Amino acid sequence: MVYDPGAMEAALSAAVGDDPALAGELQAAFFDSAATMIAALAKAAGPAEWEQAAWRLKGLAASFGAIELMIAADAAGRAAPGDEDAVDAVRAAID
C-alpha cells in the first residue's frame, strides 16, 4: 500500500499508546475494513451506495495516514458510479 508510515504510526500511537500488539491488531483491522469498503464500492448498486462507500473509504484512509488511498477514494466519490478506473485506482492504492 502507498501510505505514509510515519502518519500511520502516529495515528496508531495516539490511539493505543505503547502497545505494539494492539497497534498490530488495529493495522490488520484497517486492511480488512479497506478491503470490505473497496468491495462495496465495486458492487455499489447506485449513486448513493457508490458515494457512501467512497466516503467511508476516504475517512478510513485519512484516519490511518493512507494518503494515496484517501486521494483515490476522494476521486472515486466524485466519479460516476461504477467507474472501473476509479475502482482500479483505489485497489492500486492499497496493494
N, CA, C and O atoms as a GROMACS GRO file, in nm:
protein
  380
    1MET      N    1   0.084  -0.118   0.000
    1MET     CA    2   0.000   0.000   0.000
    1MET      C    3   0.088   0.122   0.000
    1MET      O    4   0.196   0.123   0.058
    2VAL      N    5   0.040   0.224  -0.065
    2VAL     CA    6   0.109   0.352  -0.066
    2VAL      C    7   0.053   0.434   0.050
    2VAL      O    8  -0.061   0.478   0.045
    3TYR      N    9   0.133   0.453   0.151
    3TYR     CA   10   0.090   0.533   0.265
    3TYR      C   11   0.212   0.591   0.332
    3TYR      O   12   0.325   0.548   0.308
    4ASP      N   13   0.190   0.687   0.417
    4ASP     CA   14   0.297   0.748   0.493
    4ASP      C   15   0.312   0.669   0.622
    4ASP      O   16   0.229   0.684   0.712
    5PRO      N   17   0.414   0.585   0.634
    5PRO     CA   18   0.426   0.503   0.754
    5PRO      C   19   0.435   0.586   0.881
    5PRO      O   20   0.386   0.544   0.986
    6GLY      N   21   0.495   0.702   0.874
    6GLY     CA   22   0.504   0.789   0.991
    6GLY      C   23   0.366   0.834   1.036
    6GLY      O   24   0.338   0.838   1.156
    7ALA      N   25   0.280   0.868   0.940
    7ALA     CA   26   0.145   0.911   0.974
    7ALA      C   27   0.065   0.796   1.033
    7ALA      O   28  -0.010   0.815   1.129
    8MET      N   29   0.080   0.675   0.977
    8MET     CA   30   0.007   0.561   1.031
    8MET      C   31   0.057   0.529   1.172
    8MET      O   32  -0.023   0.502   1.262
    9GLU      N   33   0.188   0.531   1.190
    9GLU     CA   34   0.243   0.505   1.324
    9GLU      C   35   0.195   0.609   1.424
    9GLU      O   36   0.163   0.576   1.538
   10ALA      N   37   0.190   0.735   1.382
   10ALA     CA   38   0.144   0.841   1.472
   10ALA      C   39  -0.003   0.821   1.508
   10ALA      O   40  -0.041   0.839   1.624
   11ALA      N   41  -0.084   0.784   1.410
   11ALA     CA   42  -0.226   0.762   1.437
   11ALA      C   43  -0.246   0.644   1.532
   11ALA      O   44  -0.326   0.651   1.625
   12LEU      N   45  -0.172   0.538   1.508
   12LEU     CA   46  -0.183   0.421   1.596
   12LEU      C   47  -0.131   0.452   1.737
   12LEU      O   48  -0.191   0.411   1.836
   13SER      N   49  -0.021   0.524   1.744
   13SER     CA   50   0.035   0.560   1.874
   13SER      C   51  -0.062   0.647   1.953
   13SER      O   52  -0.078   0.629   2.074
   14ALA      N   53  -0.126   0.740   1.884
   14ALA     CA   54  -0.224   0.826   1.951
   14ALA      C   55  -0.343   0.746   2.001
   14ALA      O   56  -0.402   0.779   2.104
   15ALA      N   57  -0.377   0.640   1.929
   15ALA     CA   58  -0.493   0.560   1.965
   15ALA      C   59  -0.463   0.460   2.077
   15ALA      O   60  -0.548   0.438   2.164
   16VAL      N   61  -0.344   0.401   2.076
   16VAL     CA   62  -0.317   0.291   2.169
   16VAL      C   63  -0.196   0.312   2.259
   16VAL      O   64  -0.170   0.230   2.347
   17GLY      N   65  -0.123   0.419   2.238
   17GLY     CA   66  -0.002   0.440   2.319
   17GLY      C   67   0.106   0.341   2.279
   17GLY      O   68   0.125   0.313   2.160
   18ASP      N   69   0.176   0.290   2.377
   18ASP     CA   70   0.289   0.200   2.351
   18ASP      C   71   0.245   0.054   2.370
   18ASP      O   72   0.289  -0.014   2.462
   19ASP      N   73   0.159   0.009   2.280
   19ASP     CA   74   0.111  -0.129   2.284
   19ASP      C   75   0.121  -0.187   2.143
   19ASP      O   76   0.025  -0.180   2.066
   20PRO      N   77   0.237  -0.244   2.109
   20PRO     CA   78   0.258  -0.293   1.973
   20PRO      C   79   0.158  -0.400   1.929
   20PRO      O   80   0.120  -0.405   1.812
   21ALA      N   81   0.115  -0.484   2.021
   21ALA     CA   82   0.019  -0.589   1.984
   21ALA      C   83  -0.114  -0.527   1.942
   21ALA      O   84  -0.172  -0.567   1.841
   22LEU      N   85  -0.160  -0.430   2.019
   22LEU     CA   86  -0.286  -0.364   1.984
   22LEU      C   87  -0.270  -0.283   1.856
   22LEU      O   88  -0.362  -0.280   1.773
   23ALA      N   89  -0.156  -0.218   1.838
   23ALA     CA   90  -0.131  -0.143   1.714
   23ALA      C   91  -0.136  -0.237   1.594
   23ALA      O   92  -0.191  -0.202   1.489
   24GLY      N   93  -0.079  -0.356   1.609
   24GLY     CA   94  -0.084  -0.455   1.502
   24GLY      C   95  -0.225  -0.501   1.471
   24GLY      O   96  -0.262  -0.519   1.354
   25GLU      N   97  -0.305  -0.519   1.575
   25GLU     CA   98  -0.445  -0.557   1.556
   25GLU      C   99  -0.521  -0.446   1.482
   25GLU      O  100  -0.600  -0.475   1.392
   26LEU      N  101  -0.497  -0.321   1.520
   26LEU     CA  102  -0.565  -0.209   1.453
   26LEU      C  103  -0.523  -0.198   1.308
   26LEU      O  104  -0.605  -0.170   1.221
   27GLN      N  105  -0.395  -0.220   1.282
   27GLN     CA  106  -0.348  -0.214   1.144
   27GLN      C  107  -0.413  -0.325   1.061
   27GLN      O  108  -0.453  -0.302   0.947
   28ALA      N  109  -0.423  -0.445   1.117
   28ALA     CA  110  -0.489  -0.556   1.047
   28ALA      C  111  -0.637  -0.523   1.024
   28ALA      O  112  -0.690  -0.552   0.917
   29ALA      N  113  -0.701  -0.462   1.123
   29ALA     CA  114  -0.841  -0.422   1.108
   29ALA      C  115  -0.856  -0.317   0.998
   29ALA      O  116  -0.954  -0.318   0.924
   30PHE      N  117  -0.758  -0.228   0.988
   30PHE     CA  118  -0.759  -0.128   0.880
   30PHE      C  119  -0.761  -0.197   0.744
   30PHE      O  120  -0.844  -0.165   0.660
   31PHE      N  121  -0.669  -0.291   0.723
   31PHE     CA  122  -0.662  -0.359   0.593
   31PHE      C  123  -0.789  -0.437   0.565
   31PHE      O  124  -0.837  -0.439   0.451
   32ASP      N  125  -0.845  -0.503   0.666
   32ASP     CA  126  -0.971  -0.576   0.647
   32ASP      C  127  -1.085  -0.481   0.611
   32ASP      O  128  -1.162  -0.508   0.519
   33SER      N  129  -1.095  -0.370   0.683
   33SER     CA  130  -1.200  -0.272   0.656
   33SER      C  131  -1.185  -0.211   0.518
   33SER      O  132  -1.283  -0.193   0.445
   34ALA      N  133  -1.062  -0.179   0.482
   34ALA     CA  134  -1.038  -0.120   0.350
   34ALA      C  135  -1.080  -0.217   0.239
   34ALA      O  136  -1.142  -0.176   0.141
   35ALA      N  137  -1.046  -0.344   0.255
   35ALA     CA  138  -1.085  -0.444   0.154
   35ALA      C  139  -1.236  -0.455   0.144
   35ALA      O  140  -1.290  -0.466   0.034
   36THR      N  141  -1.305  -0.452   0.257
   36THR     CA  142  -1.451  -0.459   0.259
   36THR      C  143  -1.512  -0.337   0.190
   36THR      O  144  -1.607  -0.350   0.112
   37MET      N  145  -1.457  -0.221   0.217
   37MET     CA  146  -1.511  -0.098   0.157
   37MET      C  147  -1.483  -0.091   0.008
   37MET      O  148  -1.566  -0.041  -0.069
   38ILE      N  149  -1.368  -0.140  -0.034
   38ILE     CA  150  -1.338  -0.144  -0.177
   38ILE      C  151  -1.433  -0.239  -0.248
   38ILE      O  152  -1.480  -0.210  -0.358
   39ALA      N  153  -1.462  -0.352  -0.186
   39ALA     CA  154  -1.559  -0.446  -0.243
   39ALA      C  155  -1.697  -0.382  -0.252
   39ALA      O  156  -1.767  -0.400  -0.351
   40ALA      N  157  -1.736  -0.306  -0.150
   40ALA     CA  158  -1.866  -0.238  -0.152
   40ALA      C  159  -1.870  -0.135  -0.263
   40ALA      O  160  -1.973  -0.118  -0.329
   41LEU      N  161  -1.759  -0.065  -0.285
   41LEU     CA  162  -1.752   0.033  -0.393
   41LEU      C  163  -1.770  -0.037  -0.528
   41LEU      O  164  -1.847   0.008  -0.613
   42ALA      N  165  -1.700  -0.147  -0.545
   42ALA     CA  166  -1.707  -0.220  -0.672
   42ALA      C  167  -1.845  -0.276  -0.699
   42ALA      O  168  -1.885  -0.290  -0.815
   43LYS      N  169  -1.921  -0.309  -0.593
   43LYS     CA  170  -2.053  -0.369  -0.608
   43LYS      C  171  -2.168  -0.270  -0.591
   43LYS      O  172  -2.284  -0.310  -0.592
   44ALA      N  173  -2.136  -0.142  -0.575
   44ALA     CA  174  -2.240  -0.042  -0.548
   44ALA      C  175  -2.349  -0.048  -0.654
   44ALA      O  176  -2.322  -0.050  -0.774
   45ALA      N  177  -2.475  -0.051  -0.606
   45ALA     CA  178  -2.590  -0.066  -0.695
   45ALA      C  179  -2.640   0.067  -0.750
   45ALA      O  180  -2.721   0.069  -0.842
   46GLY      N  181  -2.593   0.175  -0.696
   46GLY     CA  182  -2.640   0.304  -0.744
   46GLY      C  183  -2.555   0.417  -0.689
   46GLY      O  184  -2.460   0.393  -0.615
   47PRO      N  185  -2.590   0.539  -0.724
   47PRO     CA  186  -2.510   0.654  -0.682
   47PRO      C  187  -2.495   0.669  -0.530
   47PRO      O  188  -2.387   0.703  -0.483
   48ALA      N  189  -2.600   0.645  -0.456
   48ALA     CA  190  -2.592   0.662  -0.310
   48ALA      C  191  -2.496   0.560  -0.249
   48ALA      O  192  -2.414   0.596  -0.164
   49GLU      N  193  -2.505   0.435  -0.290
   49GLU     CA  194  -2.415   0.333  -0.238
   49GLU      C  195  -2.270   0.360  -0.278
   49GLU      O  196  -2.178   0.342  -0.200
   50TRP      N  197  -2.253   0.403  -0.402
   50TRP     CA  198  -2.120   0.435  -0.454
   50TRP      C  199  -2.056   0.545  -0.370
   50TRP      O  200  -1.943   0.531  -0.322
   51GLU      N  201  -2.129   0.654  -0.352
   51GLU     CA  202  -2.075   0.768  -0.278
   51GLU      C  203  -2.048   0.730  -0.132
   51GLU      O  204  -1.945   0.769  -0.077
   52GLN      N  205  -2.138   0.657  -0.071
   52GLN     CA  206  -2.120   0.616   0.069
   52GLN      C  207  -1.994   0.531   0.085
   52GLN      O  208  -1.916   0.552   0.178
   53ALA      N  209  -1.974   0.436  -0.004
   53ALA     CA  210  -1.856   0.350   0.003
   53ALA      C  211  -1.728   0.431  -0.015
   53ALA      O  212  -1.630   0.411   0.056
   54ALA      N  213  -1.730   0.523  -0.111
   54ALA     CA  214  -1.612   0.605  -0.137
   54ALA      C  215  -1.579   0.694  -0.018
   54ALA      O  216  -1.462   0.705   0.020
   55TRP      N  217  -1.678   0.758   0.041
   55TRP     CA  218  -1.653   0.850   0.152
   55TRP      C  219  -1.611   0.774   0.278
   55TRP      O  220  -1.528   0.822   0.354
   56ARG      N  221  -1.668   0.657   0.300
   56ARG     CA  222  -1.624   0.576   0.415
   56ARG      C  223  -1.479   0.533   0.398
   56ARG      O  224  -1.400   0.535   0.493
   57LEU      N  225  -1.444   0.494   0.277
   57LEU     CA  226  -1.306   0.454   0.249
   57LEU      C  227  -1.212   0.573   0.267
   57LEU      O  228  -1.103   0.558   0.322
   58LYS      N  229  -1.254   0.689   0.222
   58LYS     CA  230  -1.171   0.809   0.238
   58LYS      C  231  -1.150   0.839   0.387
   58LYS      O  232  -1.038   0.871   0.428
   59GLY      N  233  -1.254   0.830   0.466
   59GLY     CA  234  -1.242   0.856   0.609
   59GLY      C  235  -1.150   0.757   0.678
   59GLY      O  236  -1.068   0.795   0.762
   60LEU      N  237  -1.163   0.630   0.643
   60LEU     CA  238  -1.076   0.527   0.700
   60LEU      C  239  -0.931   0.556   0.664
   60LEU      O  240  -0.843   0.552   0.749
   61ALA      N  241  -0.908   0.586   0.537
   61ALA     CA  242  -0.771   0.615   0.492
   61ALA      C  243  -0.714   0.736   0.564
   61ALA      O  244  -0.597   0.734   0.605
   62ALA      N  245  -0.793   0.840   0.580
   62ALA     CA  246  -0.747   0.959   0.649
   62ALA      C  247  -0.711   0.930   0.794
   62ALA      O  248  -0.615   0.985   0.847
   63SER      N  249  -0.787   0.844   0.858
   63SER     CA  250  -0.763   0.810   0.998
   63SER      C  251  -0.632   0.737   1.019
   63SER      O  252  -0.574   0.743   1.128
   64PHE      N  253  -0.584   0.669   0.917
   64PHE     CA  254  -0.462   0.590   0.930
   64PHE      C  255  -0.344   0.644   0.850
   64PHE      O  256  -0.240   0.578   0.841
   65GLY      N  257  -0.359   0.759   0.791
   65GLY     CA  258  -0.248   0.818   0.718
   65GLY      C  259  -0.220   0.756   0.583
   65GLY      O  260  -0.110   0.770   0.529
   66ALA      N  261  -0.318   0.686   0.526
   66ALA     CA  262  -0.303   0.624   0.394
   66ALA      C  263  -0.339   0.729   0.289
   66ALA      O  264  -0.449   0.729   0.233
   67ILE      N  265  -0.245   0.818   0.263
   67ILE     CA  266  -0.270   0.937   0.181
   67ILE      C  267  -0.313   0.902   0.038
   67ILE      O  268  -0.411   0.956  -0.012
   68GLU      N  269  -0.241   0.812  -0.027
   68GLU     CA  270  -0.276   0.775  -0.165
   68GLU      C  271  -0.414   0.712  -0.172
   68GLU      O  272  -0.489   0.737  -0.266
   69LEU      N  273  -0.448   0.631  -0.074
   69LEU     CA  274  -0.581   0.570  -0.070
   69LEU      C  275  -0.686   0.677  -0.047
   69LEU      O  276  -0.794   0.672  -0.107
   70MET      N  277  -0.657   0.772   0.039
   70MET     CA  278  -0.750   0.882   0.065
   70MET      C  279  -0.776   0.962  -0.063
   70MET      O  280  -0.890   0.997  -0.092
   71ILE      N  281  -0.671   0.991  -0.137
   71ILE     CA  282  -0.685   1.066  -0.262
   71ILE      C  283  -0.765   0.986  -0.364
   71ILE      O  284  -0.852   1.040  -0.432
   72ALA      N  285  -0.736   0.857  -0.375
   72ALA     CA  286  -0.808   0.772  -0.471
   72ALA      C  287  -0.955   0.758  -0.433
   72ALA      O  288  -1.042   0.759  -0.520
   73ALA      N  289  -0.983   0.745  -0.305
   73ALA     CA  290  -1.123   0.734  -0.260
   73ALA      C  291  -1.197   0.864  -0.283
   73ALA      O  292  -1.315   0.862  -0.320
   74ASP      N  293  -1.132   0.977  -0.262
   74ASP     CA  294  -1.193   1.106  -0.289
   74ASP      C  295  -1.228   1.118  -0.438
   74ASP      O  296  -1.338   1.162  -0.473
   75ALA      N  297  -1.135   1.081  -0.523
   75ALA     CA  298  -1.160   1.085  -0.667
   75ALA      C  299  -1.274   0.991  -0.705
   75ALA      O  300  -1.356   1.024  -0.790
   76ALA      N  301  -1.279   0.873  -0.643
   76ALA     CA  302  -1.387   0.779  -0.671
   76ALA      C  303  -1.521   0.838  -0.631
   76ALA      O  304  -1.620   0.821  -0.702
   77GLY      N  305  -1.526   0.907  -0.519
   77GLY     CA  306  -1.651   0.968  -0.474
   77GLY      C  307  -1.704   1.071  -0.571
   77GLY      O  308  -1.825   1.096  -0.576
   78ARG      N  309  -1.614   1.131  -0.648
   78ARG     CA  310  -1.656   1.231  -0.746
   78ARG      C  311  -1.676   1.170  -0.885
   78ARG      O  312  -1.725   1.237  -0.976
   79ALA      N  313  -1.638   1.044  -0.901
   79ALA     CA  314  -1.653   0.976  -1.030
   79ALA      C  315  -1.796   0.923  -1.047
   79ALA      O  316  -1.874   0.918  -0.952
   80ALA      N  317  -1.825   0.885  -1.168
   80ALA     CA  318  -1.956   0.826  -1.196
   80ALA      C  319  -1.965   0.689  -1.130
   80ALA      O  320  -1.868   0.613  -1.132
   81PRO      N  321  -2.079   0.656  -1.071
   81PRO     CA  322  -2.095   0.523  -1.010
   81PRO      C  323  -2.062   0.413  -1.110
   81PRO      O  324  -2.105   0.416  -1.226
   82GLY      N  325  -1.986   0.316  -1.063
   82GLY     CA  326  -1.946   0.205  -1.149
   82GLY      C  327  -1.822   0.230  -1.232
   82GLY      O  328  -1.785   0.146  -1.313
   83ASP      N  329  -1.756   0.342  -1.213
   83ASP     CA  330  -1.636   0.376  -1.288
   83ASP      C  331  -1.524   0.278  -1.253
   83ASP      O  332  -1.468   0.283  -1.143
   84GLU      N  333  -1.494   0.189  -1.345
   84GLU     CA  334  -1.394   0.085  -1.320
   84GLU      C  335  -1.255   0.144  -1.298
   84GLU      O  336  -1.176   0.088  -1.221
   85ASP      N  337  -1.224   0.254  -1.363
   85ASP     CA  338  -1.093   0.317  -1.342
   85ASP      C  339  -1.080   0.366  -1.198
   85ASP      O  340  -0.973   0.357  -1.139
   86ALA      N  341  -1.188   0.418  -1.142
   86ALA     CA  342  -1.186   0.465  -1.003
   86ALA      C  343  -1.168   0.347  -0.907
   86ALA      O  344  -1.093   0.357  -0.810
   87VAL      N  345  -1.236   0.237  -0.934
   87VAL     CA  346  -1.221   0.117  -0.851
   87VAL      C  347  -1.078   0.065  -0.861
   87VAL      O  348  -1.018   0.028  -0.761
   88ASP      N  349  -1.025   0.061  -0.983
   88ASP     CA  350  -0.887   0.016  -1.001
   88ASP      C  351  -0.788   0.105  -0.927
   88ASP      O  352  -0.689   0.056  -0.872
   89ALA      N  353  -0.814   0.235  -0.925
   89ALA     CA  354  -0.725   0.328  -0.857
   89ALA      C  355  -0.725   0.306  -0.706
   89ALA      O  356  -0.619   0.312  -0.644
   90VAL      N  357  -0.840   0.279  -0.647
   90VAL     CA  358  -0.841   0.253  -0.502
   90VAL      C  359  -0.775   0.119  -0.472
   90VAL      O  360  -0.707   0.104  -0.371
   91ARG      N  361  -0.795   0.022  -0.558
   91ARG     CA  362  -0.728  -0.107  -0.538
   91ARG      C  363  -0.577  -0.091  -0.546
   91ARG      O  364  -0.504  -0.149  -0.466
   92ALA      N  365  -0.531  -0.014  -0.642
   92ALA     CA  366  -0.388   0.008  -0.659
   92ALA      C  367  -0.328   0.080  -0.538
   92ALA      O  368  -0.213   0.056  -0.502
   93ALA      N  369  -0.406   0.167  -0.477
   93ALA     CA  370  -0.356   0.242  -0.362
   93ALA      C  371  -0.341   0.157  -0.238
   93ALA      O  372  -0.271   0.196  -0.145
   94ILE      N  373  -0.405   0.042  -0.233
   94ILE     CA  374  -0.393  -0.044  -0.115
   94ILE      C  375  -0.303  -0.164  -0.141
   94ILE      O  376  -0.264  -0.233  -0.046
   95ASP      N  377  -0.270  -0.190  -0.264
   95ASP     CA  378  -0.183  -0.305  -0.296
   95ASP      C  379  -0.038  -0.272  -0.275
   95ASP      O  380   0.048  -0.357  -0.297
   0.00000   0.00000   0.00000
